[in-house]
Amino acid sequence: MRTALVLLFLLALAALPGALLPQRSLNSQKVDEYIASHGWWGELLGRLEFYNVYGSVWFSAVYLLLFISLVGCLLPRTFEYAKSLRAKPVLTPRNLARLPHHHETTVDATPEQVMAAAKERLKGWRMTEREEDDGARSISAERGYLRETGNLLFHFAMLGLIVALAIGKMFQYEGQVIVLANGSQFCNSGTLGYDSFRPGLRVDGTDLNPFCVKVNDFTANYLPTGQADYFRADIDYQSGADLETNTWRPYQLEVNSPLRTAGDRVYLLSHGYAPTFTVTFPDGQTRTHTTQWRPVNQLTYLSEGATKFDPPGVTDPAERRKRQLAVTGLFAPTAVFSGDLMDSGFPDLRDPAVAVDVMRGDLGSDSGRGQSIYEVSQDMVDQGRLKRVARENMRPGDVITLDDGTKISFDGVQRWVYLQVSHDPAQGWVLVFAVLLVLGLGTSLVIKRRRLWVRTVPAAEGGGTVLLLGGLARTDQAGYGEEFGRVTEDLLAELAPSPEREDAVAGREP
């Protein structure tokens, strides 16, 4: 048990870097920034796996050793406990007066009457009656065996919790995706449908639970101060047999009220806005894109982003890279202007507007490097291959005309929702073991192991019986003195003289 406690302390200590340092599984960019700002020290922490604490060799080693230690601790204790349940209570001590709680008196009753009264009062106790060598009779009684049961339950529940968490880490997955609230759909058919995806150790993304979600509308209600009151997404979903019959079932998805289907949970995490722009090219062809922009201010939902367009009908790659367009800048759901500078004064759509820069040239989409959908490549700008050709503040319906006749209109804005899909096959067992852990801990703290002995000896003179009582708490003695006193008082009250008992002791007919 000491080893298990030491390992549990080490596990808690080993988890501290995971809370204090950025982790690659959560934010790889933060890790790179931390390493760059701390030089050799940051690189050393990386080699020691401090940016992947919960998947590191040393954390897993402590975790495994704790598991082995708990098993090695619990098995012998369980066998010993099973043996003690079958064994009889211990013999009555020779001198009960040495115990912390004891009482001795002479009662006007026969030893048989005293023993019968004692057994009646000690119902519910495990007890054994014995005949002693000197003619005395005694009862050994014990109570509080559930304390050890709770103790074992607590540790077995901890063991089960460790196993359930380990299984969850192996077979769980978690993904996030942004879906426009205009009837757009998301299907859990593979990792390519997600914006970000974190698989478990045994998940490769090819065998996900199939289901589909269609986001019809999104409602956000705000207090006059701008604080969010509630978010609600009206969705339809289908899973199981519904996928074959193309049956959609309605559901109102709210924060902390996930959709549970196909063994997965779909959470509503956040929302935002997606401006719609239409580009009319000089040849009359049009392209309309609605792209999500990310909030940069969570209070007012001032958002930034970039909506990118390829020129239609251009087959020459070099020429196409010269004529790509990007509308980038800021979006305000409730625009507030200070001169030409725009900000947002409220998170809801009261007076939407955008402050945009129109960029033309090579967006770098063919460079082979990944790009953020929220911004243009700064490298292309620095190299002069992507240039700004217009800057305007726009409200819905406004149009910008470029020098080559291209027209860009701001058509309006749609909402998007940020969904998270979580799958953990062991979550039910985690809950069960957590509840058992609390129950076991409470039982072991509340119930006390205690022993009580009753010895009766025929009085040498005057008749009656010498009654000796002794009590001992197996663990903490606090509170046992009151219980011992109650047992003694009840027993003496039961044996108090009465006319019937006096006649029986004297051998007279009542």
Salt bridges, closest charged atoms under 4 A:
ASP32 OD1 - ARG24 NH1 3.25
GLU80 OE2 - LYS83 NZ 3.69
GLU112 OE2 - ARG137 NH1 3.67
GLU120 OE1 - LYS123 NZ 3.42
GLU129 OE1 - LYS119 NZ 3.03
GLU129 OE2 - ARG137 NH2 2.51
GLU131 OE2 - ARG137 NE 3.26
GLU132 OE1 - ARG455 NE 3.08
GLU142 OE1 - ARG449 NH2 3.86
GLU142 OE2 - ARG451 NE 2.70
GLU148 OE2 - ARG77 NH2 2.91
GLU174 OE2 - ARG198 NH2 2.30
ASP234 OD1 - ARG232 NE 3.99
ASP242 OD2 - ARG249 NE 2.54
ASP264 OD1 - HIS423 ND1 2.76
GLU304 OE2 - ARG294 NE 2.94
ASP310 OD1 - ARG320 NH1 3.66
ASP348 OD1 - ARG415 NH2 2.81
ASP351 OD2 - ARG395 NH2 2.98
ASP357 OD1 - ARG391 NE 2.65
ASP362 OD2 - ARG385 NH2 2.68
ASP366 OD2 - ARG320 NH2 2.70
ASP366 OD2 - ARG321 NH1 3.95
GLU375 OE1 - ARG294 NH2 3.57
ASP379 OD2 - ARG369 NH1 3.81
ASP403 OD1 - ARG360 NH2 3.04
ASP404 OD2 - ARG360 NH1 3.26
GLU483 OE1 - ARG450 NE 2.93
ASP490 OD2 - ARG121 NE 2.93
ASP503 OD1 - ARG508 NH2 3.07
